[in-house]
Amino acid sequence: MIEIFKRFTFEAAHQLSDYPEIHGHSYSVEVRCVGDAADGYVIREEVMTAAVEQVRAKLDHRMLNPIIEVPTSENIARWIWAQLSAEMPLSEVRVWRESVGFGAIYRGG
Ligand SMILES: [Zn+2]
């Protein structure tokens, strides 16, 4: 099996019960897909890029709370998985904040 990945970043604001003040973060995301690449590809790069860009556009420069209930890194990863899982053979979605070196990995289920 071969795993491929696509990375992107977005800027967004959120509010959490333990940090009630609205504030923003720069998020990094890595979406991974796995397959046997029998024809040389797990998924065509342009197909993955187009799907990922649609997700990025829904999050970038947005307030996350109306989009994702309790928008922690964990739930952002789970939400991105739900957005993309019908379109590609996902194996993993990582969401992290480079500034603090903290993030979450969702592998479905
Ligand atoms: Zn925060």
Backbone and ligand atoms as CSV (ligand in chain L), in Angstrom:
chain,resi,resn,atom,element,x,y,z
A,1,MET,N,N,0.831,-1.193,0.000
A,1,MET,CA,C,0.000,0.000,0.000
A,1,MET,C,C,0.873,1.253,0.000
A,2,ILE,N,N,0.363,2.260,-0.589
A,2,ILE,CA,C,1.072,3.541,-0.626
A,2,ILE,C,C,0.161,4.613,-0.041
A,3,GLU,N,N,0.737,5.479,0.732
A,3,GLU,CA,C,-0.021,6.576,1.328
A,3,GLU,C,C,0.460,7.881,0.700
A,4,ILE,N,N,-0.488,8.715,0.323
A,4,ILE,CA,C,-0.144,10.031,-0.218
A,4,ILE,C,C,-0.780,11.094,0.676
A,5,PHE,N,N,-0.318,12.305,0.531
A,5,PHE,CA,C,-0.852,13.350,1.403
A,5,PHE,C,C,-0.938,14.682,0.684
A,6,LYS,N,N,-1.810,15.508,1.214
A,6,LYS,CA,C,-1.975,16.873,0.738
A,6,LYS,C,C,-2.033,17.762,1.970
A,7,ARG,N,N,-1.244,18.822,1.971
A,7,ARG,CA,C,-1.243,19.751,3.103
A,7,ARG,C,C,-1.846,21.080,2.705
A,8,PHE,N,N,-2.495,21.717,3.658
A,8,PHE,CA,C,-2.960,23.082,3.448
A,8,PHE,C,C,-3.040,23.785,4.788
A,9,THR,N,N,-3.205,25.089,4.748
A,9,THR,CA,C,-3.337,25.878,5.965
A,9,THR,C,C,-4.588,26.741,5.858
A,10,PHE,N,N,-5.109,27.110,6.998
A,10,PHE,CA,C,-6.202,28.085,7.016
A,10,PHE,C,C,-6.150,28.871,8.312
A,11,GLU,N,N,-6.759,30.030,8.267
A,11,GLU,CA,C,-6.854,30.912,9.438
A,11,GLU,C,C,-8.312,30.950,9.850
A,12,ALA,N,N,-8.560,30.789,11.147
A,12,ALA,CA,C,-9.952,30.817,11.583
A,12,ALA,C,C,-10.034,31.213,13.055
A,13,ALA,N,N,-11.233,31.619,13.440
A,13,ALA,CA,C,-11.495,32.011,14.829
A,13,ALA,C,C,-12.410,30.982,15.475
A,14,HIS,N,N,-12.324,30.891,16.782
A,14,HIS,CA,C,-13.257,30.042,17.511
A,14,HIS,C,C,-13.363,30.502,18.967
A,15,GLN,N,N,-14.276,29.851,19.635
A,15,GLN,CA,C,-14.578,30.154,21.029
A,15,GLN,C,C,-14.860,28.814,21.693
A,16,LEU,N,N,-14.154,28.550,22.785
A,16,LEU,CA,C,-14.342,27.285,23.498
A,16,LEU,C,C,-14.728,27.594,24.934
A,17,SER,N,N,-15.433,26.677,25.574
A,17,SER,CA,C,-15.954,26.967,26.917
A,17,SER,C,C,-14.816,27.268,27.896
A,18,ASP,N,N,-13.653,26.621,27.701
A,18,ASP,CA,C,-12.539,26.893,28.616
A,18,ASP,C,C,-11.706,28.099,28.195
A,19,TYR,N,N,-11.949,28.622,26.963
A,19,TYR,CA,C,-11.312,29.871,26.499
A,19,TYR,C,C,-12.408,30.749,25.889
A,20,PRO,N,N,-13.256,31.339,26.734
A,20,PRO,CA,C,-14.491,31.969,26.224
A,20,PRO,C,C,-14.271,33.188,25.336
A,21,GLU,N,N,-13.078,33.756,25.358
A,21,GLU,CA,C,-12.837,34.902,24.484
A,21,GLU,C,C,-12.618,34.417,23.045
A,22,ILE,N,N,-13.260,35.095,22.085
A,22,ILE,CA,C,-13.069,34.721,20.677
A,22,ILE,C,C,-11.638,35.047,20.272
A,23,HIS,N,N,-10.974,34.085,19.659
A,23,HIS,CA,C,-9.589,34.278,19.240
A,23,HIS,C,C,-9.330,33.458,17.985
A,24,GLY,N,N,-8.201,33.750,17.340
A,24,GLY,CA,C,-7.915,33.085,16.067
A,24,GLY,C,C,-6.667,32.225,16.120
A,25,HIS,N,N,-6.584,31.298,15.177
A,25,HIS,CA,C,-5.409,30.441,15.044
A,25,HIS,C,C,-5.070,30.285,13.567
A,26,SER,N,N,-3.801,29.973,13.313
A,26,SER,CA,C,-3.378,29.473,12.002
A,26,SER,C,C,-3.304,27.957,12.121
A,27,TYR,N,N,-4.144,27.280,11.356
A,27,TYR,CA,C,-4.183,25.826,11.401
A,27,TYR,C,C,-3.446,25.235,10.202
A,28,SER,N,N,-2.766,24.145,10.439
A,28,SER,CA,C,-2.210,23.339,9.360
A,28,SER,C,C,-2.980,22.033,9.301
A,29,VAL,N,N,-3.173,21.537,8.090
A,29,VAL,CA,C,-3.923,20.297,7.901
A,29,VAL,C,C,-3.141,19.394,6.946
A,30,GLU,N,N,-3.146,18.116,7.253
A,30,GLU,CA,C,-2.611,17.129,6.320
A,30,GLU,C,C,-3.667,16.052,6.136
A,31,VAL,N,N,-4.083,15.865,4.882
A,31,VAL,CA,C,-5.061,14.843,4.537
A,31,VAL,C,C,-4.305,13.704,3.857
A,32,ARG,N,N,-4.487,12.489,4.351
A,32,ARG,CA,C,-3.783,11.335,3.791
A,32,ARG,C,C,-4.768,10.336,3.191
A,33,CYS,N,N,-4.350,9.729,2.085
A,33,CYS,CA,C,-5.124,8.678,1.437
A,33,CYS,C,C,-4.223,7.474,1.231
A,34,VAL,N,N,-4.822,6.302,1.232
A,34,VAL,CA,C,-4.045,5.082,1.063
A,34,VAL,C,C,-4.671,4.218,-0.033
A,35,GLY,N,N,-3.813,3.532,-0.768
A,35,GLY,CA,C,-4.292,2.626,-1.805
A,35,GLY,C,C,-3.134,1.832,-2.381
A,36,ASP,N,N,-3.449,0.938,-3.337
A,36,ASP,CA,C,-2.371,0.131,-3.909
A,36,ASP,C,C,-1.731,0.804,-5.119
A,37,ALA,N,N,-2.323,1.919,-5.576
A,37,ALA,CA,C,-1.753,2.675,-6.696
A,37,ALA,C,C,-1.479,1.764,-7.889
A,38,ALA,N,N,-2.421,0.864,-8.183
A,38,ALA,CA,C,-2.230,-0.113,-9.267
A,38,ALA,C,C,-1.967,0.570,-10.613
A,39,ASP,N,N,-2.584,1.721,-10.820
A,39,ASP,CA,C,-2.363,2.452,-12.074
A,39,ASP,C,C,-1.320,3.556,-11.897
A,40,GLY,N,N,-0.604,3.515,-10.782
A,40,GLY,CA,C,0.423,4.520,-10.530
A,40,GLY,C,C,-0.028,5.637,-9.616
A,41,TYR,N,N,-1.322,5.641,-9.278
A,41,TYR,CA,C,-1.848,6.708,-8.430
A,41,TYR,C,C,-2.742,6.143,-7.331
A,42,VAL,N,N,-2.645,6.708,-6.142
A,42,VAL,CA,C,-3.649,6.433,-5.100
A,42,VAL,C,C,-4.901,7.234,-5.437
A,43,ILE,N,N,-4.703,8.500,-5.749
A,43,ILE,CA,C,-5.769,9.388,-6.245
A,43,ILE,C,C,-5.056,10.460,-7.062
A,44,ARG,N,N,-5.667,10.885,-8.123
A,44,ARG,CA,C,-5.053,11.921,-8.953
A,44,ARG,C,C,-4.879,13.206,-8.136
A,45,GLU,N,N,-3.717,13.795,-8.237
A,45,GLU,CA,C,-3.396,14.988,-7.446
A,45,GLU,C,C,-4.416,16.106,-7.655
A,46,GLU,N,N,-4.841,16.313,-8.907
A,46,GLU,CA,C,-5.763,17.423,-9.161
A,46,GLU,C,C,-7.143,17.161,-8.559
A,47,VAL,N,N,-7.536,15.903,-8.483
A,47,VAL,CA,C,-8.825,15.547,-7.878
A,47,VAL,C,C,-8.777,15.829,-6.375
A,48,MET,N,N,-7.679,15.405,-5.750
A,48,MET,CA,C,-7.532,15.619,-4.314
A,48,MET,C,C,-7.418,17.106,-4.003
A,49,THR,N,N,-6.644,17.818,-4.790
A,49,THR,CA,C,-6.457,19.256,-4.565
A,49,THR,C,C,-7.778,20.004,-4.676
A,50,ALA,N,N,-8.589,19.668,-5.662
A,50,ALA,CA,C,-9.872,20.361,-5.846
A,50,ALA,C,C,-10.807,20.105,-4.662
A,51,ALA,N,N,-10.862,18.860,-4.199
A,51,ALA,CA,C,-11.749,18.526,-3.072
A,51,ALA,C,C,-11.280,19.207,-1.792
A,52,VAL,N,N,-9.974,19.178,-1.577
A,52,VAL,CA,C,-9.409,19.781,-0.367
A,52,VAL,C,C,-9.606,21.301,-0.387
A,53,GLU,N,N,-9.488,21.899,-1.560
A,53,GLU,CA,C,-9.658,23.350,-1.663
A,53,GLU,C,C,-11.097,23.760,-1.305
A,54,GLN,N,N,-12.074,22.917,-1.651
A,54,GLN,CA,C,-13.464,23.206,-1.278
A,54,GLN,C,C,-13.626,23.215,0.235
A,55,VAL,N,N,-12.969,22.283,0.903
A,55,VAL,CA,C,-13.025,22.227,2.359
A,55,VAL,C,C,-12.322,23.442,2.959
A,56,ARG,N,N,-11.161,23.752,2.438
A,56,ARG,CA,C,-10.401,24.902,2.942
A,56,ARG,C,C,-11.225,26.188,2.835
A,57,ALA,N,N,-11.933,26.340,1.708
A,57,ALA,CA,C,-12.722,27.549,1.480
A,57,ALA,C,C,-13.855,27.687,2.497
A,58,LYS,N,N,-14.344,26.542,3.006
A,58,LYS,CA,C,-15.422,26.589,4.004
A,58,LYS,C,C,-14.916,27.028,5.377
A,59,LEU,N,N,-13.597,26.894,5.612
A,59,LEU,CA,C,-13.034,27.168,6.933
A,59,LEU,C,C,-12.212,28.448,6.998
A,60,ASP,N,N,-11.582,28.829,5.896
A,60,ASP,CA,C,-10.604,29.914,5.929
A,60,ASP,C,C,-11.277,31.262,6.215
A,61,HIS,N,N,-10.722,31.974,7.197
A,61,HIS,CA,C,-11.230,33.274,7.618
A,61,HIS,C,C,-12.684,33.216,8.068
A,62,ARG,N,N,-13.040,32.121,8.734
A,62,ARG,CA,C,-14.392,31.957,9.269
A,62,ARG,C,C,-14.332,31.850,10.790
A,63,MET,N,N,-15.502,32.088,11.369
A,63,MET,CA,C,-15.753,31.734,12.759
A,63,MET,C,C,-16.181,30.265,12.731
A,64,LEU,N,N,-15.476,29.410,13.434
A,64,LEU,CA,C,-15.706,27.971,13.295
A,64,LEU,C,C,-16.937,27.471,14.049
A,65,ASN,N,N,-17.329,28.132,15.123
A,65,ASN,CA,C,-18.416,27.597,15.954
A,65,ASN,C,C,-19.723,27.323,15.215
A,66,PRO,N,N,-20.169,28.190,14.275
A,66,PRO,CA,C,-21.403,27.849,13.558
A,66,PRO,C,C,-21.237,26.677,12.593
A,67,ILE,N,N,-19.999,26.322,12.266
A,67,ILE,CA,C,-19.730,25.253,11.294
A,67,ILE,C,C,-19.487,23.924,12.017
A,68,ILE,N,N,-18.706,23.976,13.094
A,68,ILE,CA,C,-18.291,22.768,13.816
A,68,ILE,C,C,-18.612,22.963,15.293
A,69,GLU,N,N,-19.455,22.104,15.802
A,69,GLU,CA,C,-19.808,22.190,17.216
A,69,GLU,C,C,-18.563,21.876,18.056
A,70,VAL,N,N,-18.242,22.716,18.992
A,70,VAL,CA,C,-17.039,22.570,19.824
A,70,VAL,C,C,-15.802,22.401,18.927
A,71,PRO,N,N,-15.365,23.495,18.293
A,71,PRO,CA,C,-14.305,23.390,17.283
A,71,PRO,C,C,-12.890,23.272,17.858
A,72,THR,N,N,-12.628,22.150,18.485
A,72,THR,CA,C,-11.270,21.787,18.911
A,72,THR,C,C,-10.536,21.189,17.707
A,73,SER,N,N,-9.235,21.022,17.830
A,73,SER,CA,C,-8.479,20.359,16.756
A,73,SER,C,C,-9.052,18.970,16.467
A,74,GLU,N,N,-9.423,18.261,17.518
A,74,GLU,CA,C,-9.998,16.931,17.363
A,74,GLU,C,C,-11.259,16.964,16.488
A,75,ASN,N,N,-12.154,17.902,16.799
A,75,ASN,CA,C,-13.413,17.958,16.057
A,75,ASN,C,C,-13.240,18.549,14.661
A,76,ILE,N,N,-12.269,19.421,14.476
A,76,ILE,CA,C,-11.976,19.924,13.133
A,76,ILE,C,C,-11.478,18.775,12.256
A,77,ALA,N,N,-10.600,17.939,12.803
A,77,ALA,CA,C,-10.101,16.782,12.047
A,77,ALA,C,C,-11.245,15.851,11.664
A,78,ARG,N,N,-12.138,15.596,12.616
A,78,ARG,CA,C,-13.288,14.713,12.359
A,78,ARG,C,C,-14.220,15.320,11.301
A,79,TRP,N,N,-14.416,16.636,11.360
A,79,TRP,CA,C,-15.289,17.316,10.401
A,79,TRP,C,C,-14.690,17.250,8.988
A,80,ILE,N,N,-13.391,17.493,8.888
A,80,ILE,CA,C,-12.740,17.429,7.571
A,80,ILE,C,C,-12.853,16.016,7.000
A,81,TRP,N,N,-12.675,15.019,7.845
A,81,TRP,CA,C,-12.837,13.611,7.409
A,81,TRP,C,C,-14.238,13.411,6.825
A,82,ALA,N,N,-15.241,13.886,7.535
A,82,ALA,CA,C,-16.630,13.707,7.080
A,82,ALA,C,C,-16.872,14.401,5.746
A,83,GLN,N,N,-16.223,15.534,5.535
A,83,GLN,CA,C,-16.390,16.277,4.284
A,83,GLN,C,C,-15.786,15.526,3.099
A,84,LEU,N,N,-14.700,14.801,3.337
A,84,LEU,CA,C,-13.907,14.239,2.241
A,84,LEU,C,C,-14.047,12.729,2.059
A,85,SER,N,N,-14.591,12.037,3.045
A,85,SER,CA,C,-14.492,10.570,3.036
A,85,SER,C,C,-15.221,9.930,1.862
A,86,ALA,N,N,-16.256,10.582,1.341
A,86,ALA,CA,C,-16.971,9.997,0.202
A,86,ALA,C,C,-16.193,10.173,-1.106
A,87,GLU,N,N,-15.230,11.079,-1.107
A,87,GLU,CA,C,-14.557,11.432,-2.359
A,87,GLU,C,C,-13.183,10.805,-2.526
A,88,MET,N,N,-12.619,10.249,-1.447
A,88,MET,CA,C,-11.265,9.706,-1.550
A,88,MET,C,C,-11.029,8.656,-0.471
A,89,PRO,N,N,-10.071,7.739,-0.705
A,89,PRO,CA,C,-9.793,6.666,0.267
A,89,PRO,C,C,-8.937,7.166,1.429
A,90,LEU,N,N,-9.575,7.920,2.323
A,90,LEU,CA,C,-8.857,8.548,3.434
A,90,LEU,C,C,-8.234,7.509,4.369
A,91,SER,N,N,-7.076,7.839,4.891
A,91,SER,CA,C,-6.481,7.036,5.954
A,91,SER,C,C,-6.283,7.852,7.222
A,92,GLU,N,N,-6.180,9.173,7.055
A,92,GLU,CA,C,-5.837,9.996,8.214
A,92,GLU,C,C,-6.075,11.467,7.889
A,93,VAL,N,N,-6.548,12.206,8.871
A,93,VAL,CA,C,-6.600,13.670,8.785
A,93,VAL,C,C,-5.906,14.233,10.013
A,94,ARG,N,N,-4.903,15.061,9.785
A,94,ARG,CA,C,-4.180,15.713,10.883
A,94,ARG,C,C,-4.507,17.195,10.877
A,95,VAL,N,N,-4.753,17.738,12.046
A,95,VAL,CA,C,-4.970,19.178,12.203
A,95,VAL,C,C,-4.063,19.646,13.326
A,96,TRP,N,N,-3.248,20.660,13.051
A,96,TRP,CA,C,-2.376,21.139,14.113
A,96,TRP,C,C,-2.123,22.637,14.002
A,97,ARG,N,N,-1.686,23.194,15.135
A,97,ARG,CA,C,-1.261,24.588,15.182
A,97,ARG,C,C,0.253,24.577,15.273
A,98,GLU,N,N,0.888,25.037,14.212
A,98,GLU,CA,C,2.348,25.041,14.145
A,98,GLU,C,C,2.940,25.842,15.300
A,99,SER,N,N,2.262,26.924,15.683
A,99,SER,CA,C,2.788,27.851,16.691
A,99,SER,C,C,2.996,27.181,18.046
A,100,VAL,N,N,2.180,26.192,18.341
A,100,VAL,CA,C,2.296,25.524,19.644
A,100,VAL,C,C,2.698,24.065,19.516
A,101,GLY,N,N,2.756,23.563,18.276
A,101,GLY,CA,C,3.153,22.170,18.085
A,101,GLY,C,C,2.161,21.197,18.679
A,102,PHE,N,N,0.877,21.557,18.606
A,102,PHE,CA,C,-0.168,20.697,19.171
A,102,PHE,C,C,-1.206,20.402,18.110
A,103,GLY,N,N,-1.686,19.176,18.067
A,103,GLY,CA,C,-2.700,18.846,17.069
A,103,GLY,C,C,-3.386,17.538,17.348
A,104,ALA,N,N,-4.185,17.116,16.377
A,104,ALA,CA,C,-4.982,15.903,16.513
A,104,ALA,C,C,-4.904,15.115,15.218
A,105,ILE,N,N,-5.019,13.801,15.336
A,105,ILE,CA,C,-5.034,12.903,14.186
A,105,ILE,C,C,-6.311,12.076,14.267
A,106,TYR,N,N,-7.097,12.099,13.185
A,106,TYR,CA,C,-8.315,11.294,13.133
A,106,TYR,C,C,-8.163,10.244,12.041
A,107,ARG,N,N,-8.499,9.004,12.369
A,107,ARG,CA,C,-8.367,7.924,11.404
A,107,ARG,C,C,-9.705,7.224,11.140
A,108,GLY,N,N,-10.790,7.936,11.397
A,108,GLY,CA,C,-12.111,7.355,11.148
A,108,GLY,C,C,-12.571,6.515,12.321
A,109,GLY,N,N,-13.822,6.102,12.239
A,109,GLY,CA,C,-14.363,5.218,13.275
A,109,GLY,C,C,-14.775,5.958,14.525
L,1,ZN,ZN,ZN,-8.176,28.432,20.365
